[in-house]
Amino acid sequence: MAVTVQTGNIVGWTGAPNTTHDESVTVSAGSDLAIFIVVSAPSYDINSTPGGGYWNTPTVDGNSATSVSTIAGGANNTSHIYRYLLGSASGTVTVQFSVAAYAGANFVCTIVPMSGVDQTTPTGTPVTYTTGTSASPRSDSCTVSSGGIAIAGHGINATTQGITAGAGQTNLRAAVVQGGSEFLHTYKADATAMGYSWTATSPQNHQVIVPINPASGGDTTAPVLTTPTGSATGPTTATVGATTDEGNGTLYAVVTTSATQPSVAQIKAGQTHTGSAAPWGGSVAVSSTGAKTLSSTGLTASTAYYGHLVHSDAAGNDSNRVSSATFSTPAVPGLTSNPLKNNTGTLLTNQPFEAYVSNPSTGALVLKKTGLTSHATTAVVTFTDASLTAATAYRVVWRQTSTGAEGLETLTAT
């Protein structure tokens, strides 16, 4: 099983002295779940320990987290990483962090939920670094097990934050500042090296790197999606799908107006590649291999769309992303009357009407359309409605609402 960061659930907090903060954290369903808490603190903390100095050990639903690694030294700041194991207990938990009433004790915290973390030996040997004025850039290496990752907290105490991540690293949370000088950057990497460079003059910087071990055994093979499909089923509906080679987990899909694929996290969150809400997003449980489809709704008529899909199996392995060819929703069908006349053959121009549309075979009412007005010259009444089906014949009763006069004809929706 591979360690997977639940990037859409990452949250954080900044705190000043004499504060206690509760942060709600969502942990998505999965196996071998864990929360990692990365903290950056000022140099005032260097002679204290968590729980006995300027802050309390973070708690998760009232239970103390476990310290994984701490770095402190000289005039520099300190970085700390804690972990809390959840097993399969997904849902929303509360992380609490308390800061004592100490001048300048500003803290920055990032909370990272993960799945696929070994519950017996969750972390390997941490690597730490701290300095006041060393040359830029800086890189440190640690041993990462196959399927594992390294997570790092990079902190800096300077007038500018100035940190740039090393190659191959993913920024889990944008740089956060508290108190004007306390910065925290949180990264992950699948490789063995974590590092950073900086541009500030003589910054005080520090980093903690912790390798996170994958749960032993289990499924480490990601599904493979092929043959993506997409087709309109009506002016506002469509089906999208793909073929998968695994019969478990969840198939996620979005329908967007762009051929650009969203990221895996964006597809799961129902977003476009820009991070905005997609016109439609959804998911379906997968219980067998083969072709799978999802029905999308709420689309716009006469619009070109693309379907984008990803399959996450029960072990949390994400497939490749696939996208359908473009497809277009049709225009909303409509009905147009013949010129409407009274019994003497006079055109009923510019008159109020309502329409009763029925199935000509069964007589069942399909829809009632009100608030219509005949054309000022031709006396024709026309309207569109998504409940109509193109190329289908309907029985239509036109009722002149001002007089109650009625006329009947059979029309085909176009």
C-alpha positions in Angstrom: 0.0 0.0 0.0 1.2 3.5 -0.8 1.0 6.5 1.5 -1.5 9.0 0.1 -1.8 12.6 1.2 -5.4 13.8 1.4 -4.5 17.1 -0.2 -8.1 18.4 -0.3 -8.3 18.0 3.5 -5.2 19.9 4.6 -5.9 22.7 7.0 -3.8 25.0 9.2 -3.7 27.5 12.0 -1.7 30.5 13.2 -1.7 31.5 16.8 -0.5 34.4 19.0 0.4 34.1 22.7 -2.2 33.0 25.2 -4.6 31.3 22.8 -6.2 27.9 22.5 -7.5 26.9 19.1 -9.7 24.0 17.9 -9.3 23.1 14.2 -11.8 20.7 12.6 -10.0 18.3 10.2 -11.8 16.0 7.8 -10.2 12.6 7.2 -11.6 10.9 4.1 -12.5 7.2 4.2 -9.7 4.8 3.7 -7.4 2.4 5.5 -4.4 3.0 7.8 -5.3 6.6 8.4 -3.1 9.1 10.2 -2.8 12.9 10.9 0.5 14.7 10.9 0.8 18.0 12.6 3.7 20.3 11.5 4.4 23.3 13.8 6.8 26.2 13.5 7.6 28.2 16.6 10.0 31.1 17.5 13.3 30.9 19.2 11.8 31.6 22.6 10.8 28.0 22.7 14.3 26.5 22.5 14.8 25.8 26.2 11.3 24.3 26.7 9.6 21.0 25.8 6.1 20.4 24.5 3.7 20.3 27.4 6.1 22.0 29.8 7.0 25.2 28.1 5.1 27.7 25.9 2.6 25.3 24.3 0.8 22.1 25.0 1.2 18.9 23.0 -1.6 19.0 20.3 -4.5 16.7 21.0 -6.8 14.9 18.5 -10.4 14.6 20.0 -8.8 15.1 23.4 -6.1 12.5 22.9 -2.4 13.6 22.9 -0.6 13.4 19.6 2.9 11.8 19.5 6.0 13.9 18.9 7.9 12.6 15.9 10.8 15.0 15.6 11.9 18.4 17.0 14.7 20.7 16.0 15.9 23.8 17.9 19.1 25.6 18.4 20.9 28.8 18.9 19.0 31.9 17.9 16.9 30.0 15.4 13.3 29.0 15.4 12.1 25.5 16.1 10.1 23.0 14.1 8.1 20.1 15.4 6.2 17.3 13.7 3.6 15.2 15.6 1.5 12.3 14.4 -1.8 10.7 15.5 -2.9 7.3 14.2 -6.6 6.7 13.3 -6.7 3.2 11.8 -9.9 3.2 9.7 -11.7 5.8 11.8 -12.5 8.4 9.1 -14.6 11.5 9.6 -14.2 14.9 11.2 -11.8 15.2 14.2 -10.8 18.2 16.3 -7.1 19.1 16.7 -6.5 21.4 19.7 -3.3 23.5 20.2 -2.7 25.8 23.1 -0.1 28.6 23.3 1.0 30.1 26.6 1.0 33.8 27.5 4.6 34.5 26.4 5.7 37.6 24.6 6.4 37.0 20.9 5.4 33.3 21.1 3.8 33.2 17.6 3.1 29.7 16.2 2.2 28.4 12.7 0.6 24.9 12.2 -0.3 22.8 9.2 -2.4 19.6 9.6 -2.0 16.9 7.0 -4.4 13.8 6.9 -3.0 10.7 5.1 -4.0 7.1 4.3 -1.8 4.0 3.8 0.4 4.8 6.8 1.9 1.9 8.7 0.1 1.8 12.1 2.9 0.0 13.9 6.0 1.8 12.7 4.6 4.9 11.0 7.8 6.9 10.6 11.5 6.3 9.9 14.5 8.2 11.1 14.0 12.0 10.9 16.5 14.4 9.6 16.8 17.9 11.1 18.7 21.1 10.3 19.0 24.5 11.8 21.3 27.5 11.2 21.4 31.2 11.5 23.3 32.4 8.4 24.3 29.4 6.2 24.6 29.8 2.5 21.6 29.1 0.2 20.5 26.5 -1.0 20.3 23.7 1.6 19.5 20.0 1.0 19.2 17.1 3.3 18.5 13.4 2.6 16.6 10.7 4.4 15.7 7.1 3.7 12.2 6.6 2.4 10.6 3.2 2.1 9.1 2.1 -1.2 5.6 3.4 -1.3 6.4 5.9 1.4 6.9 9.7 1.3 8.9 12.3 3.2 7.1 15.3 4.8 9.0 18.4 5.8 8.4 21.5 7.7 10.6 24.4 6.6 10.5 27.5 8.8 12.2 30.8 8.6 12.4 33.8 10.9 13.4 36.8 8.8 11.9 40.0 7.4 11.1 38.1 4.2 10.0 34.5 3.8 12.1 33.8 0.7 11.9 30.0 0.6 11.8 28.1 -2.6 11.2 24.3 -2.6 13.7 21.9 -4.0 13.1 19.9 -7.2 10.5 17.1 -7.0 8.7 18.5 -4.0 5.0 19.2 -3.6 4.0 22.3 -1.7 1.2 21.0 0.6 0.2 24.4 1.9 1.2 27.9 0.8 3.6 29.8 3.0 1.9 31.0 6.2 3.0 33.9 8.4 2.2 34.8 12.0 3.4 37.8 14.0 5.3 39.3 11.0 8.3 37.0 11.1 7.3 33.4 11.7 6.9 31.5 8.4 6.1 27.8 7.7 6.3 25.9 4.4 5.1 22.3 4.3 6.3 20.0 1.5 6.2 16.3 0.6 8.4 14.3 -1.7 8.5 10.7 -2.9 12.3 10.9 -3.3 14.9 10.8 -0.6 16.1 14.5 -0.6 14.3 17.5 0.7 15.7 21.0 0.5 15.1 24.6 0.0 16.8 27.9 -1.0 16.1 31.4 0.3 16.6 35.0 -0.7 16.4 36.8 2.6 19.5 38.3 4.1 21.0 36.2 6.9 17.8 34.4 7.7 17.3 32.1 10.7 15.9 28.9 9.1 15.2 25.4 10.1 13.8 22.2 8.7 12.4 18.9 10.0 12.1 16.0 7.6 10.2 12.8 8.6 10.0 9.7 6.3 6.5 8.2 6.6 6.3 4.4 6.1 3.5 2.7 4.0 1.3 0.1 5.5 2.7 -3.4 4.8 1.1 -5.6 2.2 -2.2 -4.7 0.6 -2.9 -3.4 -2.8 -0.2 -1.1 -4.3 -1.4 -1.4 -7.9 -3.4 1.5 -9.3 -6.4 0.9 -11.6 -6.0 1.6 -15.3 -8.8 3.5 -17.1 -9.3 3.2 -20.9 -11.9 4.1 -23.5 -13.4 7.3 -22.0 -16.8 8.2 -23.4 -19.1 11.1 -23.3 -22.4 11.8 -25.0 -25.4 14.1 -24.5 -28.7 12.5 -23.6 -30.7 15.7 -23.7 -30.3 19.5 -23.6 -29.2 19.4 -20.0 -28.1 15.8 -19.4 -25.3 13.5 -20.6 -23.5 10.2 -19.7 -19.8 9.9 -19.2 -17.8 6.8 -18.5 -14.7 4.7 -18.9 -13.5 1.1 -18.7 -11.6 0.0 -15.6 -9.5 -3.0 -14.9 -10.3 -3.1 -11.1 -13.6 -4.0 -9.5 -13.5 -2.0 -6.3 -13.3 1.6 -5.1 -14.9 4.7 -6.6 -15.0 6.2 -10.1 -15.1 10.0 -10.0 -16.0 12.2 -13.0 -16.6 15.9 -13.9 -18.1 17.4 -17.0 -16.4 20.7 -18.0 -16.3 23.0 -21.1 -12.5 22.6 -21.3 -10.4 19.9 -22.8 -7.7 20.5 -20.1 -7.8 17.8 -17.5 -8.3 18.7 -13.9 -6.0 17.2 -11.4 -7.0 14.0 -9.5 -7.8 16.0 -6.4 -9.9 18.5 -8.5 -11.9 15.7 -10.2 -12.6 14.2 -6.8 -13.7 17.6 -5.6 -16.0 18.3 -8.6 -13.8 21.1 -9.9 -12.4 22.3 -13.3 -8.7 22.6 -14.0 -8.9 26.1 -12.6 -10.3 25.0 -9.3 -13.7 26.4 -9.9 -16.9 24.3 -9.5 -17.4 22.1 -12.6 -20.8 22.3 -14.4 -21.3 18.7 -13.0 -19.4 16.4 -10.8 -20.2 13.0 -9.3 -19.0 9.5 -8.4 -20.2 5.9 -8.5 -19.1 2.9 -6.5 -17.2 0.3 -8.5 -17.9 -3.4 -7.8 -16.7 -5.0 -11.1 -14.3 -4.5 -13.9 -15.4 -3.2 -17.3 -17.2 -0.2 -18.7 -18.8 2.2 -16.2 -21.0 5.2 -16.8 -22.3 8.1 -14.8 -25.3 10.3 -15.6 -24.7 14.0 -15.4 -27.4 16.7 -15.0 -27.7 20.5 -14.8 -25.8 21.1 -18.1 -26.5 24.0 -20.5 -28.2 23.4 -23.9 -26.3 23.9 -27.1 -22.9 23.7 -25.3 -19.8 21.7 -26.0 -18.5 19.6 -23.0 -15.8 17.1 -22.1 -15.9 14.3 -19.5 -12.8 13.8 -17.2 -12.6 10.7 -15.0 -10.3 9.0 -12.4 -10.7 5.7 -10.5 -9.6 5.5 -6.8 -9.5 1.9 -5.7 -10.3 0.6 -2.2 -6.6 0.8 -1.2 -6.4 4.5 -2.1 -4.5 4.0 -5.3 -5.5 6.6 -8.0 -5.7 5.6 -11.7 -4.6 7.5 -14.7 -6.9 10.4 -15.7 -8.8 10.0 -18.9 -11.0 12.5 -20.9 -13.7 11.9 -23.4 -13.9 13.5 -26.8 -16.0 16.7 -27.0 -19.7 16.3 -27.2 -22.5 18.9 -27.4 -25.8 19.1 -25.8 -28.7 19.8 -28.2 -30.9 22.8 -28.2 -34.0 22.7 -26.0 -36.9 21.3 -28.1 -39.8 23.5 -28.9 -43.3 23.6 -30.5 -44.6 26.2 -33.0 -48.3 26.5 -33.7 -49.9 27.1 -37.1 -51.4 30.6 -37.3 -54.2 30.7 -34.7 -57.6 32.0 -35.9 -61.1 32.4 -34.5 -64.3 30.8 -36.0 -64.5 33.5 -38.7 -60.9 33.0 -39.8 -59.5 36.1 -38.3 -56.0 35.8 -37.1 -55.7 36.0 -33.3 -52.6 38.3 -33.2 -51.0 39.5 -30.0 -53.3 37.5 -27.9 -52.6 35.7 -24.5 -52.5 31.9 -24.8 -51.6 28.8 -22.7 -50.8 25.4 -24.1 -51.8 21.9 -22.9 -49.3 19.4 -24.4 -50.3 15.7 -24.3 -49.1 12.3 -25.5 -51.2 11.7 -28.6 -51.3 7.9 -27.9 -52.1 7.8 -24.2 -53.6 11.3 -23.7 -51.3 11.8 -20.7 -50.5 15.4 -20.0 -46.8 16.1 -20.7 -46.8 19.8 -19.7 -48.9 22.9 -19.3 -47.3 26.1 -20.6 -48.7 29.5 -19.5 -47.9 33.1 -20.2 -47.7 32.7 -24.0 -48.5 35.5 -26.5 -49.3 35.0 -30.2 -47.2 36.8 -32.7 -48.3 40.4 -33.5 -48.4 39.7 -37.2 -48.5 36.0 -37.9 -50.6 34.9 -34.9 -48.1 32.0 -34.3 -47.3 30.8 -30.8 -43.9 29.2 -30.1 -42.1 28.0 -27.0 -39.3 25.7 -25.9 -39.3 23.3 -22.9 -36.8 20.7 -21.7 -39.6 18.2 -21.0 -40.2 17.9 -24.7 -38.4 15.4 -26.9 -37.2 16.4 -30.3 -38.8 14.7 -33.3 -41.7 13.5 -31.2 -45.4 14.3 -32.0 -47.6 15.9 -29.4 -51.3 16.8 -29.2 -51.5 20.5 -28.3 -54.6 22.4 -27.1 -54.1 26.1 -27.5 -56.4 28.0 -25.1 -57.0 31.8 -25.5 -56.9 32.8 -21.9 -58.8 36.1 -22.4 -61.9 34.3 -23.9 -61.5 30.6 -23.0 -61.6 29.7 -26.7 -59.6 26.5 -27.6 -58.1 24.9 -30.7 -56.4 21.5 -31.1 -53.6 20.4 -33.4 -50.9 17.8 -33.6 -47.3 19.1 -33.8 -43.8 17.6 -33.8 -41.2 19.1 -31.5 -38.1 20.4 -33.1 
